Every structure is written in C-alpha cells, then in structure tokens.
Amino acid sequence: MSIKRIDVGARMSGAVIHGNTVYLAGQVGEGEGVTDQCKSALAEVDRLLAAAGSNKSKILQTLVYLSDIAYFAEMNAAWEAWIDPANPPARATSEAKLAAPKYKVEFIVTAAID
C-alpha cells in the first residue's frame, strides 16, 4: 500500500494516509482560552480530514490532551458542539504537559477514508 503525506514539514506531516486510514498529527489551536483553542484546533482537523478525503463523521479515534484536567468540562462543551453526534468516535482524554505553555488542548485524530 502506498503512503501519502499532507502538509509535509521538516519534522512531521500534518496528516499521513495509509490504505483507507488517515492519521493526523497533534492539533493545537490559537486563542487565550480552552474554548477558542478547541475551535481553532478542530477547524484544522476539519481541514486536514477534507484534504485527506475524509470528514469528522469518519473519525475512528481521538486522543485529547489537556494541560490541566480542570479544562475537561469546557473542552467537552466545545467538542460536543463540533462532533457529529450520530458518529462519535472512541475517545480518551488525559492531562499532559503540552509542547508550549500557551497550549491548553491538543487533539490527535485517526479517521477512515472511503
């Protein structure tokens, strides 16, 4: 099977397609608060999935990292406003130290492609 890379950089690709699956790099967003960062990061997830020929209804799994688990309810509100309610993926959320202090949330997504 071939491998296709999207938004290739020196360190990583924004997404990698192998077979009928697309793997997204960790997506962080801009903004001061968790809600703004979630909206920004999830918009980038939408963009990358579209570039790969997929969409949020085909997400298989999402890993969510929060810089502080106290943001859990706020992240869930943004997530629930965004996700396809008819096709929720498997999801895990944990607290982690993120790449830079300004980041509060990061999403790692795996999705199917038809």
C-alpha positions in Angstrom: 0.0 0.0 0.0 1.2 3.5 -0.8 1.6 6.2 1.8 0.6 9.8 1.1 1.7 12.7 3.3 -0.2 16.0 3.7 1.4 19.3 4.8 4.9 17.8 5.0 7.4 19.7 7.1 10.9 19.1 8.2 9.8 17.4 11.5 6.4 15.9 10.7 3.5 15.8 8.4 0.1 17.2 9.3 -1.5 14.0 8.2 -0.5 10.6 6.8 -2.7 8.4 4.7 -2.1 4.6 4.6 -4.7 2.5 2.9 -8.1 3.7 4.0 -6.9 5.4 7.2 -5.7 8.9 7.8 -3.6 9.7 10.9 -3.4 13.4 12.0 -0.5 14.9 13.9 -1.5 16.5 17.2 -3.6 19.6 16.5 -3.4 22.6 18.8 -5.2 25.9 18.3 -4.8 29.6 18.8 -6.6 31.7 21.4 -6.3 32.5 25.0 -9.0 30.1 26.4 -9.7 26.5 26.1 -12.9 27.1 24.0 -11.1 29.2 21.4 -8.2 26.8 21.2 -10.6 23.9 20.8 -12.5 25.6 18.0 -9.3 26.6 16.2 -7.7 23.1 16.5 -10.9 21.4 15.4 -11.2 23.6 12.4 -7.7 22.4 11.5 -8.8 18.8 12.0 -11.7 19.5 9.6 -9.3 21.0 7.0 -6.8 18.1 7.2 -9.6 15.5 7.1 -11.0 17.2 4.0 -7.6 17.2 2.3 -7.4 13.5 3.0 -10.8 12.8 1.6 -12.5 12.2 5.0 -14.6 14.1 7.5 -15.5 14.2 11.2 -18.2 11.6 10.7 -15.5 9.1 9.8 -13.3 9.7 12.9 -12.4 6.3 14.5 -10.5 7.5 17.5 -9.4 10.8 19.1 -6.9 11.3 21.9 -7.3 14.6 23.8 -4.6 16.0 25.9 -5.3 18.9 28.3 -2.6 20.9 30.0 -4.9 20.9 33.1 -7.7 18.4 33.6 -9.7 21.2 35.1 -10.5 22.2 31.5 -12.3 18.9 30.9 -15.9 20.4 31.0 -15.0 23.3 28.8 -13.3 21.1 26.3 -16.2 18.7 26.3 -18.6 21.6 25.5 -16.6 22.7 22.5 -16.1 19.1 21.4 -19.9 18.3 21.7 -20.7 21.4 19.6 -18.3 20.2 16.9 -18.5 16.4 16.7 -21.0 14.6 14.5 -23.5 13.3 17.2 -24.6 10.4 15.0 -21.0 9.2 14.7 -19.0 9.8 17.9 -15.5 8.2 17.8 -13.8 6.3 20.5 -12.1 8.9 22.7 -9.7 9.2 25.6 -8.7 12.4 27.5 -5.8 12.9 29.8 -3.7 15.6 31.4 -0.3 16.2 29.9 2.4 18.8 29.6 2.0 20.2 26.1 4.7 21.4 23.7 4.5 25.0 24.8 2.9 26.7 27.9 0.4 28.6 25.8 -1.3 25.4 24.6 -4.2 24.2 26.7 -5.5 21.4 24.5 -4.3 19.0 21.8 -6.3 16.6 19.6 -4.8 13.5 17.9 -7.2 12.0 15.3 -7.4 8.8 13.3 -10.1 8.5 10.7 -11.3 6.3 7.9 -11.4 7.2 4.2 -13.9 5.8 1.8 
